[in-house]
Amino acid sequence: MTTVRERSETFEVLDDHLIRKVVPVRGQPYEHRCPRAAFEQIAHAAEERGAAGFTLEGLVEYERSADRDVTFTNVAVALAFLRERSILHVRYRRNYAATDAVHLDAMTEFHALAEEVDDDHVPQTEKTHDDV
């Protein structure tokens, strides 16, 4: 009997970058990164355009028309994260704001994810004079 593999998508924050990891049904797993500064800019743009709805391509065009340098990959990573966290929702292939504070909610989720501690990670404690 053959088992069917499902697509999985996870996010993490590492070195001030949002990382989207995807394991597709077919093909090789991959990951893409979005720097925090780009993520924040995209969150602002999503808030500005969220009531009217937008596509990935439309948001890239909107940002570039304002002379802001964004890449399709950064926008795709940011939008996937915002949808996964229910900050945006999709209707008829368009993204819409699911909240009145897209930017605030996006940055809250970004920083909350950055604060998650890996179970294998043991933080180093600084020695004080009392420890000597």
C-alpha positions in Angstrom: 0.0 0.0 0.0 1.3 3.4 -0.9 1.2 6.3 1.5 0.3 9.7 0.2 2.5 12.5 1.4 0.8 15.7 2.3 2.3 19.1 1.6 3.6 20.8 4.7 4.6 24.4 5.4 6.3 25.8 8.5 7.7 29.1 9.5 10.5 30.2 11.8 12.5 33.3 12.5 16.3 32.9 12.4 18.9 35.7 12.2 16.1 38.4 11.8 14.7 36.6 8.8 11.3 34.9 8.4 11.9 31.5 6.9 9.2 29.6 5.1 10.0 25.8 4.8 7.9 23.8 2.4 7.8 20.0 1.9 5.8 19.5 -1.3 3.8 16.4 -2.2 6.2 15.8 -5.1 9.7 17.2 -5.5 12.3 18.3 -3.0 11.8 20.4 0.1 12.7 24.0 -0.1 12.9 27.2 1.9 12.8 30.9 1.3 13.7 33.8 3.5 12.3 37.3 4.0 14.3 39.8 6.0 12.5 41.5 8.9 12.7 45.0 7.2 11.1 43.7 4.0 8.5 41.8 6.0 7.6 45.0 7.9 7.3 47.0 4.6 5.1 44.3 3.1 2.9 44.3 6.2 2.4 48.0 5.9 1.5 47.6 2.2 -0.9 44.8 3.0 -2.6 47.0 5.6 -2.9 49.8 3.0 -4.4 47.5 0.3 -6.2 45.0 2.5 -9.7 46.5 2.3 -9.7 46.5 -1.5 -8.0 43.2 -1.8 -4.8 42.4 -3.7 -2.8 39.7 -5.4 0.9 38.9 -4.9 1.7 40.5 -8.3 -0.5 43.5 -7.5 1.3 44.1 -4.2 4.7 43.9 -5.8 3.6 46.4 -8.5 2.1 48.7 -5.8 5.4 48.7 -3.8 7.6 49.2 -6.9 5.4 52.1 -8.1 6.3 53.8 -4.8 10.0 53.2 -5.5 10.2 50.5 -2.8 12.4 47.6 -3.7 10.6 44.3 -3.0 11.1 40.8 -4.5 8.4 38.4 -5.4 9.9 35.8 -3.0 9.8 38.2 -0.1 6.2 39.1 -0.8 5.3 35.4 -1.2 6.9 34.4 2.1 5.3 37.3 4.0 1.8 36.8 2.5 1.9 33.0 3.2 2.8 33.8 6.9 0.1 36.4 7.2 -2.5 34.0 5.8 -1.3 31.2 8.0 -1.7 33.4 11.1 -5.2 34.5 9.9 -4.1 38.1 9.5 -5.1 37.9 5.8 -7.8 35.8 4.2 -8.3 34.8 0.6 -11.4 35.2 -1.5 -11.4 34.6 -5.2 -7.5 34.5 -5.3 -7.3 37.9 -3.7 -5.9 38.7 -0.2 -8.0 40.7 2.2 -7.3 42.1 5.6 -8.8 39.9 8.3 -8.0 42.6 10.9 -8.0 46.4 11.1 -4.3 46.3 12.3 -2.5 44.2 9.7 0.9 45.7 10.4 0.6 45.6 14.2 -0.6 42.0 14.1 2.0 40.9 11.6 4.9 42.3 13.7 3.4 40.8 16.9 3.3 37.4 15.2 6.8 37.8 13.8 8.3 38.7 17.2 6.3 36.0 19.0 7.7 33.4 16.5 11.2 34.8 17.0 10.8 34.3 20.7 9.9 30.6 20.5 12.6 28.6 22.1 13.7 25.3 20.5 13.4 22.5 23.1 17.0 21.5 22.2 18.3 25.0 22.8 19.7 25.7 26.2 20.4 29.4 26.7 23.8 30.3 28.1 23.8 32.1 31.4 26.3 34.8 32.1 28.5 34.2 35.1 28.6 36.9 37.7 31.1 37.6 40.4 28.8 35.8 42.8 29.2 32.5 40.8 33.0 32.5 41.1 
